[in-house]
Amino acid sequence: MKTMNAQQSPLLWWQKDIIYQVYPRSFQDSNADGIGDLEGIRRRVGYLRSLGINAIWLSPIYASPMADFGYDISDYTGIHPLFGNMNDFDRLIAEVHDAGMKLILDLVPNHTSDQHPWFIESRSSRDNPKRNWYLWYDARPDGSVPNNWLSAFGGSAWEWDETTQQYYYHAFLKEQPDLNWRNPEVQEAMLNVMRFWLDRGVDGFRVDVMWHMIKDQQLRDNPVNPGYLPHMPTCDQVLPVYSTDQPEVHELVQKMRQLLDTYHERMMIGEIYLPINKLVMYYGAGNNGAHLPFNFMLLSLPWDARQIAASIDEYEGALPARAWPNWVLGNHDQPRVTSRVGLQQARVAAMMLLTLRGTPTIYYGDEIGMRDVPIPFEEVQDPQGLNMPDKNLSRDPARTPMQWDNSVNAGFTTARPWLRLAADYSRINVQRQEQDPYSMLHLYKRLIKLRQQSPALYGGNYIPVHADTQALAYIRKAEDAPSFMIILNLSHRPCYFKAWQQPCKGRIILATSPELEGTQVADAVNLAGDEGIIIELEP
């Protein structure tokens, strides 16, 4: 039986802890403007602590024109007034640290806002000292764009500048020009941004679109995607083999890591949407790259036990020596897990997330089963949805305000919220679920507590056991500590599991259906649809 080995040295906080993503606009409004802010987050630190969270990741809070809701930055060392000011940030990080928790900031190094002083200088003239801080190129002889690269938000990735008679490259909105990371001055400027926040006490960074940071120097056309289908984003019409994931990007990631290593126990997450064999390259040679290249497998795979089991094995098998795995169920760019797999399977998914080997990331609201909220077209704000209106690609439905209680606007704000809330927030909210021992929130709390108390779960080995058309089973094992078998029914129908090769004798200590808890099992297990169990195995 194959065993995926855990790291032998003591675990660092980012290996043992659970990361919780806060989308600041939608977490808690403290000043009645309908938009969440830093003071609102600070007031909810106690809730996160009670949930069992140890690390908070904040989506961007920087100064920004908000063309892409903060991912278009005009000042990397300033706070947008919507979220508060630097004093508010300092109070938040102090409270987080006083609670024994960590704070991770989003870092957006690939592009700036077109309102950033760097770009304003760069576009002012061809001979400006900052001209080469961005990607400026001449038109082709016929006046057309330099190549066929496409923007993730629709259309060409090239924008003509009338003043200087050249095109600049933008992988996202035209208001988000890409930086030229081949320029050493750009590298040093961004390292200085990191130093600023590290000196302020930030514990790490989640690096946005890390695999985009370097582009092909020859500007070769991307190949046409033979698998493109009409429902897909228009950028998928070509395969981004020259506009992303260039070999030189790993040198840049290593430079960022070298800076982090000069501080005590700081860490770096990389946002990388790539196949597993390319994703693991971002750990770096000798683990000198990103600490956690985000593994989005559970966001994209069909909810099928055999495919998921095979992909877990592929991932575990591809990890470099001593590299630490991680798992993600949801984020601000993807439909919520409850909307992808359904409410009952979302409970099974939670059990999977919190029992697999590696660091888990929870997206705010998933712990209460929040669903994507239908946003009428006239209320859509996300540029991805606005620019491709016929494809239903808006990310707004997964970014709606946190549902705290059954009061007006779910306790998020006393004003009109920036995005509408779910119609059922009076039933689906934190306050109500805290009082219901069968709720999603209660399940998350119990799973988190069990994980934190169990060496086998937070740091043990992963042993695959079984997968068929319905069930997935695996063991988590550590020396001198209880071992667990996890059996998950990923279907809606009853399933029957028999451990042919691996003893399965023990007691169910946690289940998506609490009525099963305390049951003794021995080799054969019968599960109803949408059920998952954790068995503490007999020694």
N, C-alpha and C positions, 0 to 999 in steps of 0.2 A: 504494500500500500504506500503510495507516494505521500511524502510529508513535506510541506512547505515550512522551512525553518524560520523561527523568530531570531531576532538579533540577540546575541548573548550579553552584550554590555548593558548597563543600566539605561532605561529609557529616558529620553529627554521629554520635556513637557509637550512638545508638539507631536510626539509619538504616542503619548499616553492620553492626552486630552481629547475632548470632542470640540470641534469648531462649529460655531453657530453664525450663519451669515445674516447680518442686519442690513436691510435696504433702508437707509436713513429716512428717505421721504415718506416711508410707509409704516414706520414702527411706532412712534408716539409723538404727537404734536404737543408742545408745552406752551405755545404763545398764541393759539387760536388763529392761525393763518391757513389751516387746512393741510399743512405740510409738516412731516416729522422733522425733528431736529436733535441736536446733540444733548440738550437738556432733557428732552423726552427720553432719549436712550438712557441717560444717567438715572432717571427716575425708575427705569425698569431693570436696572442691574440686579436688584433683589429677586425679581422674577427669574432671570436667567440663572442666578445662583441656585434658586430653589429647584429649577429644572435639572440642575447638575452640570451646567455648562461651565467650561473652564477657559474657553478662548472665544473672543468675539471678533468677527471679521466685518469691518464696515465698508460698504460700497462707497464710492467717492463723495467727499465732503468739501472738495476744494472750490476755490473761486472759478466760476464757469458761466458762460452765456446760456448753458443748459440746452444746447441744440440736441445733445444726446444725453441729457439728464446727468451731467457731471463727468461723463467720459470725454468731454471736450474742455480741457483745462486751460484757463488763462493765467493762473498763478498757482504753481505747485506748492508754495509754502503759505498760502492764504486759505482761509475758511470762507465759504460762500455765506453771505448774511442770512440766507434762508435757514441755514443750519445753526447759526450762532456766530461766535467769534473764538479767538484762540483761548481766551479765558474759559469759555465753555468746554473747549477740548481738553484743556489742562485739568479741569474739574472732573471730567469724565474719565480720563486715564488714571487719575489719582483714585477715584472710587473703584474702578475696575481692579487696579492693583491692590487696593486695601481689601478687596473681597477675595484676593488670592487668584485672580484671573489674569488673562493676557489680552492684549488688544492688537489686532492685525489690521493694517490699512491697505486699501486698494492703491496700487501704483500703476499709472498709465503712461509707460515710457515710449510707446510706439508712435504716438501722435499727440499734438497739442490742439488747442482751439486756434482758429484763424485770428482770434483776438489776443492771443498771447503776444507779449512784446517781442519775443524772438521772431515770430512769423511776420509781425508788422514790419520789423526791420528787414527781414529776409526778402519780402516782396517789394520793398521800397525802390530797389534798383539792382541791376545785375552785379554791380561791383560792391554791394554792401558786405561788410565783414561776416554777416550772418547768412549770406545768400546760400552757402553750402551746408547750412544746418538743416535744410529741407531738400526734397528731391525735385529739382527743376530740370526740365528737358525741353529741347526744341521739338516743334512739330515735325512730322515726316515731310518729305518734299512736296507732297500733295496737300499739306496743311492739316492732315488728320492727326489724331492722338498718337503718342509715341509707340504704344503697343495695345494689345487687346485685354489688358488687365481690367477686371471689373470690381466695382465697389460692393461691399457686403450689403449695402442698403439700396442697391439698384443703380443701374446705368454704368457708364464708364468710370474708372477710378482716376481719370485725368480731368483737371479743371484748367481752363485757359485763363491766363492773367493778361489783361489788355495792356496794363502799364509797362510790363517788362517783356511782353511778347514771347512768353514761354508757358508750358504746362507745368503744374505741380501735381504730385501724386497724393491721393487720399484713399486708403483702403476702406474707409467708412464714409461718413458724410464729407461733402466738399468743405464744410466748416471744421474738419478735423484733418489738417495736413499732416502727413507722415514725416517724422524726423529722419534725418540721414545719420543712421547709427555707425556708418563707416567713418564719420568725422570724429576725431579724438576729442574735440571741444564739446560735442554733444554728449559723448560718453561721460566726460568729467562733470558737465553740468547736471546730468541726471544722477550721478553718484553723489553730488553735493545735495541734491534733493533728498536722497536717502539718508545722508548724514544728518540733515536738518531734523528729520522725524525720528531717527534713531536716538539722537541726542535728547529729544523731547520725551523719550521713554517708550516709543512704539516697539512692540515685541517682534514684529515681522511684517512682511508685505505679501499680498496676493498680486502678482504681476499680470496685468491685463494683456491679452493676446501676445504672449511671449514669443510664439512661433512666427509672428509677423515682423519681428524687429529688423531683420536684414532682408534685402531684396537682391535679385540677380543683377549683377553689375552690367551685364550685356543687354538687359531689358528684353530678353527673348519672350516671344509670345507664349502664353499658356496654351497647352493643347486643348482642343475641344473635348468636352465630356460626352462620351458616347452613351452614358447612362442617364443623361438629363431627361427629366419628365416635367410636364407643364406646371405641376403643383409646387415644384421646388423653387427656392429663391433664385432670382435671375443670375446671381453671381456663380451659381453652380453650373452654368452653361460651359464654363471652362474649368479645368483642373488647375489649382493654384500651385503648380510645381515650381514656378520661378518667382512668384510673388510672396511665398511663405517658405518656412522651414529650410532656409539655406544653411549650408555647413558652418559658415562663420558665426551663426547666431550663438553657438555653444561657447565661443570665446567671450562673447558679451555676458552671457549668463554666468560664466566663471568669474568675470570681473566683479559682477554684482555680489556673488557669493564670497569672494575674497574680502570685500568690504564688510559684509555681514559678520564674517568670522573674526573681525577685529573687535566685535562687541560680544557680550556674554549671552549665549544661548538665544540668539536672534535667528529667525528662520524666513524662508522664502517659498511661497507656493507659486507655481506657474500655471496660468490658464492656457491649455494646449488641447486643441481638438485635432488629434492625429491618431492613426492606428497604433496599436500597442507597441509594435516593434520600433516605431519612430518616437513614440511618447517616452519610452524608457531611456532614450538617448539624452533626455533633458536632466537626468540625474547627474550626468557628467562622468568623465573618466575618473575613477576612484571616488565617486560621490562628491565631486567638487562643483556640482551644478545646483539646480533647484532641490530643496529638501523634499518637496512634495509636488511633482508634476501632476496636476489634477487628473484623476482617472474618471472619465465621464461615461464609462461603460454602461452603468445602470440607467443612464439618461437616454441612451440610444438603442440598446439592444431590445429585440422583441421580448415580451415577458414570458419567456419559455424556459423551463427548468433545464433542459439539456443544453440550450445555447448559452445560458448564463453559466452553468457549471463548466462548460468547455472554455468559456472566455475567462473565468476566474483562474482556471488552470493555465491558460495561455499567459495571462498577466503575471501570475506567480512564477511561472517558468521563465519569463522574460526579464524579471527584475534583476538588476545587477547585484553582485554580492554586497550585503549589508544595506541595500537600498530599502527604504521603508514604504510600504504600500499605503494607499488611501482610497476612499470611496465617497461618491457624491450621489445623492438622490434627487436634488433639485437646486436650481439657482435662478437668478433674475432674468436669464435669457431663455429659459426653457419652460414648457408647460409644467404645472405642478404635478407631483407624483400621483395625487389623488385623482386628478383629471386624466392621467395617462393609464392607470391600472384599476381605478375604482377604489371606493372607500374601504372595502373589506381587504382587498389585496394591499392597500397602502399600509395596513397593520402588519401584514406579512413582510412587506418591504422594509418597514422600520426594524423588524427583528433581524432581517438580513443585514441591513446597514450597520447595526450595532453589535453584530456578532462576527462579521468577517474580520480577517486580520488586517490591521492598518488603521489609520486615522480617519474617522468618519466626519463628514460635514453635513449639518442640518440647515436647511433653508427656513427662515423665519415663517411661522404659521403652519409648516408641515406637521408640527407636533400636535396641532389641534385638527388636522385634516382639512385645512383650507383648500378650496377648489379654485380653478380659474374662474374669474368673474366675467360674464359677457359684457363687454364695453361697447355701447352703440357707436357706429362709425363716426358720428359727429362729435363724439367725445374722445376718440383715439388721439393719444399724444405721442406714442412711440414712433420715431422716424422710420423704423423698419416696416411698421404697419401702414404708415401714411404713404410711403414711397412705393409700396407694392400692395395696393388696396384690394386687389382681386385674389390674393393668395392666403388671406387669413393668417398673416405672420406677425401681427402685433404682439409685443411682449407685455403690454399693459395688463392682460388678464391675470398674469402671475405676479403682479407687482402691487396689488391692491392693499389698502390699509389693514394692519393687524387687528384682529377681532378680539378685543379684551373683555367686553361684557355686553349686556343687553341694553345699555343706555343709548342715547342718541349717538349715531355714528360709531357705535361699538366701543365707546370710550377712547377712540383714537384722537378725536378733536371735537371742539365745540363749534367749529366753523364748518363750512362746506369742504369736504375732503377733496384733495387734488384728483383722486380717482374714486369712482363710486364703490361702495362696499357690496359684499354679497347680500342677496335678499334674505338669506337665512342666518345672518349674523346673531340674531337674538337667541338662536338655538346652538349655533356653532361658535363658541367663544371660550376664552380662558377661564373666566369666572365660573361658568356653568360646568365645564369639564373638570375643574379642580374639585368639585363636589360629587363627581360621578366616578366611582371606582372602576367602571367598565369603559371609560372614555379613552380616546386616542391619547390625550395628554397623560392620563394615568399610566397607560402602557409605555409611553416614551420615558416617563420618570422612572418606572421600574426597570426598564431595559438599561437605561443610563446608569442607574445605581448598581445593578448587577454587573455591568461591564466594568465600572470603576473599582469594584471590590474583588474582581476575579482576575488573577494573573493570567489565566488561560485565555480570557477574552481580550484583555487590553494588550497582552504581549506574547501570547502563546503561539504554538505552531498551528497551521491549517492542514487538516487531513481530509481530502475529498473521500466521500463514502459512496454516494449513489446519486444518480439523476435519471429520471425517465420522463415520460410525456407530462407528468403532473408534479412529481416531488423532487426536491433537492435536499440532500443530507450531507453534512460534514461534521467533523470533530474539531474542537479547539482544545489544545493540550499544552500544559506547562509542567515542568518538574516540580514536585513537592507541592502540588496544588490540585484542587478538584478539576476534572476534565468534563467537557460538555459535548453532547451531540445535539445538533440543531437540525430539525426536520421541518421543511417548509412546503406546504401544498400551494403551488402557484396556479392552481386551477380552482374552479367553482364547484367541482364534483368531489365526492369522497375519494380518498386514495388509501392504498394499503402498502405499507412499507415493511419489508423484512430484511434484517441485516444479515446478509449471507456470509460476508467475509469479516465483518467487524462486530464484536460483541456490543449489544445495545441494552445493557441491563442497568437500570437505575430508576430515578424518580423525576417526574416532570416538575420543575421548580418555577417555570414561567411559561405562560401560554397566551396566545391571542384570545383564546376563550378560557377565562380564569377557572371555569368549572373543571378543567382537566388537571389543574395543579394539585400536586400531592399524589397523583396516580403512579403506581409502580408499573414499569414496563420491562419486558424481557424479550428482546429480539424482534417481536412483531408489534407494529403500531398501526392503528387505524385512525385516520384523520378525516374530519368533515372538510368540505370545500372551504377555501380561504382561511385555513388554520395553520398556525405555526407553533412549534413547541421547542423548549430548551430542556434537555434531560441532563441532570447531573449524574454522571456515570459512576457506578460503583468501582472502587479501586481494584 
